[in-house]
Amino acid sequence: MAPQLFCIGNPLLDMQVTNGEELLKKYDLKANDAILAEEKHSSIYEELIQKYKVTYVAGGASQNTARGAAYVLPPGSVVYTGCVGDDELAEQLKAANKREGLQEVYLVKKGEKTGACAVVITGHNRSLVTNLRVAEKFEKSHLSSPEVAPLVESAQFFYVEGYFLTHGTDSVVELSKKASEAGKTFVLNLSAPFIPSFFQVQLQQILPYTDILIGNESEAEAWAEATGQPDKKDYAAVAKAIASLPKANPARPRIVIITQGPHSTIVVSADEPDSPKVFPVSPLTDAEIVDTNGAGDAFAGGFLGALVSGKSLNDSVLTGHKLGAMCVQQVGPQYKWPKVQVL
């Protein structure tokens, strides 16, 4: 079966620990944030192993989403690429993908270390500290390799995480432009507030070819601040501003989706910018919430899985809510097994 959804991103192995209050203080971390590791964070990964009980979970934002879409769709429907090393971390990622029906076509760099993400959980908050390692050595030529090119050609939907723009903009421009010219659907996730804050130049290269943009409230606020929006808390207005930006393929109006965790999801379409849709989220009790890490990726996975399967925009958002709710009731960005019907 030829894949319908092609995803690209930074493959990472998540190293999750709970009760990490001391780590937040020691490494000057915010309780709920996502950052790239700096020199001052270099020892956190070894400290997690030595002093904490670590849960290892296949991660990386786009890979989480790809696994979520694969959970919803028939096996072989989703393919994922990114750059890994030839080490044990990469083998753990491959094993997780195989279990969940996700096909991967990694670019493997011998002698290199696969990326890792320290996930420091305090209550319902999670602080992510990412060391990309070899993930930032992805090469655009991999997309035209004999193994990957036919998969790109067969896919009708494409998904990219915002984190990938920190190093792989050329690859994303090529992929998004091809999708736009072929009338296929290209989806971009902002992924973290620092992407719209510090990578606006890269985003502006991709946006003309973006059919659907997904972000959360913090990312919407960062976008508003970076672009001079008058009210950063007016998420419908921020979504309208993004939806109305120039688009290479105007035949398909851009759709902007802003999630707000346990609060309503806002959807704005460029053809009806003054009529935002609001989708309430079914609340969970505190006792039901185990870990919010990966909830946004799970939403995107459920949304994409439903969209690829032919569901309406409304139904796809609701499926995203279901998979997001499932995710926060597990440890890490994981889904229930045996499979639960969410479509």
C-alpha positions in Angstrom: 0.0 0.0 0.0 1.4 3.4 -1.0 1.5 5.9 1.9 -1.0 8.8 1.7 0.7 10.9 4.4 4.4 11.9 4.3 5.9 13.4 7.5 9.3 14.9 8.0 10.9 16.0 11.3 13.6 15.5 14.0 13.5 11.9 15.3 14.3 12.0 19.0 14.2 9.5 21.9 12.3 11.2 24.8 13.9 10.7 28.3 11.0 11.3 30.7 11.3 11.9 34.4 8.7 13.0 37.0 9.0 15.2 40.1 11.6 17.3 38.3 11.3 20.5 40.4 15.0 20.5 41.3 16.0 20.1 37.7 13.9 23.1 36.7 15.9 25.2 39.3 19.3 23.8 38.5 19.0 24.2 34.7 16.9 27.4 34.7 14.0 25.8 32.9 10.3 26.9 32.7 7.8 24.4 33.9 5.9 24.3 30.6 8.3 25.0 27.7 10.2 23.6 24.7 13.7 24.7 24.0 16.9 23.7 22.3 19.7 22.7 24.7 22.4 25.2 25.4 25.8 24.6 26.9 24.4 25.0 30.4 22.0 22.1 29.7 24.6 19.7 28.4 24.8 17.6 31.6 21.1 17.1 32.1 20.9 13.9 30.0 23.5 12.1 32.1 21.9 13.4 35.3 18.5 12.0 34.3 20.1 8.5 33.8 22.1 8.6 37.1 19.6 10.2 39.5 16.1 9.5 38.1 13.9 6.7 36.9 13.8 7.4 33.2 10.9 6.4 30.9 12.1 6.1 27.2 9.5 7.0 24.6 9.9 7.4 20.8 9.6 11.1 20.3 10.2 14.1 18.1 7.1 16.2 17.4 6.5 15.1 13.8 7.2 11.4 14.6 4.7 11.6 17.4 2.1 13.0 15.0 3.0 10.4 12.4 2.5 7.6 14.9 -0.8 9.1 15.9 -2.0 9.3 12.3 -0.8 5.7 11.8 -2.9 4.7 14.8 -6.0 6.0 13.1 -5.3 4.8 9.6 -4.7 1.3 8.0 -1.1 0.0 8.2 1.2 1.5 5.5 -0.8 4.7 5.2 1.9 6.9 6.8 5.6 7.3 6.2 8.1 9.3 8.2 11.6 10.5 7.5 14.4 12.3 9.5 18.0 11.8 10.3 19.3 9.3 13.0 22.6 7.7 14.0 23.4 4.0 13.9 23.0 3.5 17.6 20.7 1.9 20.2 18.5 5.0 20.3 17.7 4.7 16.6 16.9 1.0 17.1 14.4 1.9 19.9 12.7 4.4 17.5 12.5 1.8 14.7 10.9 -0.8 17.1 8.3 1.7 18.3 7.4 2.6 14.7 7.1 -1.0 13.8 4.7 -1.7 16.7 2.5 1.2 15.6 2.3 0.5 11.9 4.4 3.5 10.9 6.8 3.1 8.0 10.1 5.0 8.4 12.7 5.9 5.8 15.4 7.4 8.0 18.6 8.9 6.7 21.1 7.0 8.8 24.5 8.6 9.6 27.1 6.1 10.7 29.0 7.0 13.8 26.6 9.7 14.8 24.3 10.0 17.9 20.5 10.0 17.5 18.8 13.1 19.0 17.4 13.1 22.5 14.9 15.1 24.5 14.9 15.6 28.2 11.3 15.7 29.4 11.0 17.1 32.9 7.5 16.6 34.3 6.2 18.6 37.2 2.5 18.0 37.9 0.7 18.5 34.6 3.5 20.6 33.2 6.4 19.4 31.0 9.6 21.1 30.1 11.3 19.8 27.0 15.1 20.3 26.4 16.2 19.0 23.0 19.6 18.1 21.8 19.2 17.5 18.1 22.5 15.8 17.6 22.4 14.2 14.1 18.8 15.1 13.5 20.0 18.5 12.3 22.2 16.9 9.6 19.3 15.8 7.4 20.1 16.3 3.7 17.6 17.5 1.1 19.0 14.9 -1.4 17.5 12.2 0.8 14.0 13.2 -0.5 15.1 12.4 -4.1 16.8 9.1 -3.2 15.5 6.0 -4.9 14.0 4.8 -1.6 12.2 8.0 -0.7 11.3 9.8 -4.0 8.4 7.3 -4.9 6.9 7.8 -1.4 6.9 11.5 -1.8 5.3 11.1 -5.2 2.5 8.8 -4.0 1.6 10.9 -0.9 -1.3 13.3 -1.1 -0.7 14.9 2.3 2.5 16.3 3.8 3.2 17.3 7.4 6.2 19.1 8.9 7.0 20.2 12.4 8.1 23.7 13.1 11.3 22.5 14.9 12.6 21.2 11.5 12.9 24.8 10.3 15.8 25.4 12.7 18.0 23.6 10.2 16.0 22.0 7.3 14.2 24.9 5.6 15.5 24.1 2.2 14.1 20.6 2.4 10.7 21.9 3.6 10.6 24.6 0.8 11.1 21.9 -1.8 8.5 19.6 -0.3 5.9 22.3 0.3 6.4 23.8 -3.2 6.0 20.4 -4.9 2.9 19.7 -2.9 1.4 23.1 -3.8 2.1 22.8 -7.5 0.6 19.3 -7.5 -2.6 20.4 -5.7 -1.7 18.3 -2.7 -2.2 19.2 1.0 0.7 20.6 3.0 0.4 21.0 6.8 2.7 22.9 9.0 2.8 22.9 12.8 4.4 25.8 14.7 5.5 23.4 17.4 6.9 25.8 20.0 6.8 29.6 20.8 10.4 30.1 19.8 9.7 29.1 16.2 7.4 32.1 15.4 9.6 34.3 17.7 13.0 33.6 16.1 12.3 31.8 12.8 9.9 34.2 11.1 12.2 34.4 8.0 12.0 30.6 7.6 8.2 30.5 8.2 7.6 33.2 5.6 9.4 31.0 3.0 7.0 28.1 3.8 3.7 29.8 4.4 2.8 30.6 0.8 2.7 26.8 0.2 1.0 25.9 3.5 -2.7 24.8 3.3 -3.2 24.1 7.0 -1.3 25.6 9.9 -1.6 24.2 13.4 -0.5 25.9 16.6 -1.4 26.3 20.2 -2.2 29.4 22.2 1.4 30.1 23.3 2.6 29.8 19.7 -0.2 32.1 18.5 0.8 34.7 21.1 4.4 34.4 20.0 3.3 34.9 16.4 1.3 38.0 17.3 4.3 39.5 19.2 6.7 38.8 16.3 4.4 40.3 13.7 3.0 43.2 15.6 -0.6 42.0 16.1 -2.5 44.4 18.4 -4.0 41.8 20.7 -1.9 38.6 21.2 -4.7 37.0 23.3 -7.3 37.3 20.5 -6.5 33.9 19.0 -9.2 34.1 16.3 -7.7 37.4 15.1 -4.2 35.9 15.0 -5.6 32.9 13.1 -7.3 35.3 10.7 -4.1 37.2 10.1 -2.2 34.0 9.3 -5.0 32.6 7.1 -5.1 35.8 5.1 -1.4 35.8 4.2 -0.5 35.4 0.5 -0.8 31.8 -0.8 0.7 30.2 -3.9 -2.3 28.0 -4.5 -5.4 30.2 -3.8 -7.8 27.5 -5.0 -7.5 25.9 -1.6 -8.1 28.5 1.2 -5.6 28.3 4.0 -7.0 26.9 7.3 -5.5 27.9 10.6 -6.1 25.8 13.8 -5.3 27.1 17.2 -5.6 24.6 20.1 -5.8 25.7 23.7 -5.2 22.5 25.7 -8.3 21.7 27.7 -10.1 24.7 26.3 -11.8 25.2 22.9 -10.0 24.8 19.6 -10.4 27.7 17.1 -10.5 27.2 13.4 -10.3 30.0 10.8 -10.5 29.5 7.0 -9.3 32.2 4.6 -12.5 32.0 2.7 -14.5 32.8 5.8 -12.0 34.8 7.9 -14.7 36.6 10.0 -16.5 33.4 10.9 -14.2 31.4 13.2 -15.4 27.9 14.3 -15.1 27.0 17.9 -14.8 23.4 19.0 -15.2 22.7 22.7 -13.0 20.1 24.3 -14.5 17.5 26.5 -12.9 18.1 29.9 -10.9 15.4 31.8 -10.5 15.4 35.6 -7.1 16.0 37.2 -7.1 12.3 38.2 -7.5 11.2 34.6 -4.5 13.3 33.3 -1.2 11.4 33.6 1.1 13.4 31.3 0.5 16.3 28.9 3.7 15.6 26.9 2.8 15.1 23.2 -0.8 16.1 23.5 -0.6 18.7 20.7 1.2 16.2 18.5 -1.5 13.6 19.2 -4.2 16.1 18.3 -2.4 16.7 15.0 -2.1 13.0 14.4 -5.8 12.4 15.0 -6.7 15.4 12.9 -4.5 14.3 10.0 -5.5 10.6 10.2 -9.2 11.6 9.9 -8.5 14.1 7.1 -6.5 11.6 5.1 -9.3 9.0 5.6 -11.8 11.5 3.9 -13.5 12.9 7.0 -14.7 16.5 7.0 -12.7 19.3 8.6 -15.1 19.4 11.6 -14.9 15.6 12.1 -11.1 15.7 11.8 -10.9 18.3 14.6 -13.0 16.1 16.8 -10.9 13.1 16.1 -7.8 15.2 17.0 -9.5 16.0 20.4 -10.1 12.3 21.0 -6.5 11.3 20.3 -5.2 14.2 22.4 -7.4 13.1 25.3 -6.1 9.5 24.9 -2.5 10.7 24.9 -2.7 12.7 28.1 -4.0 9.6 29.9 -0.7 7.7 29.0 2.9 8.3 30.0 4.5 10.2 27.2 3.2 10.6 23.6 1.7 7.2 23.4 -1.7 5.6 22.4 -3.8 2.8 23.9 -3.2 -0.8 22.9 -5.1 -2.7 21.7 -6.3 0.0 19.4 -9.4 2.0 20.2 -11.7 3.2 17.4 -11.5 7.0 17.3 -12.8 7.8 13.8 
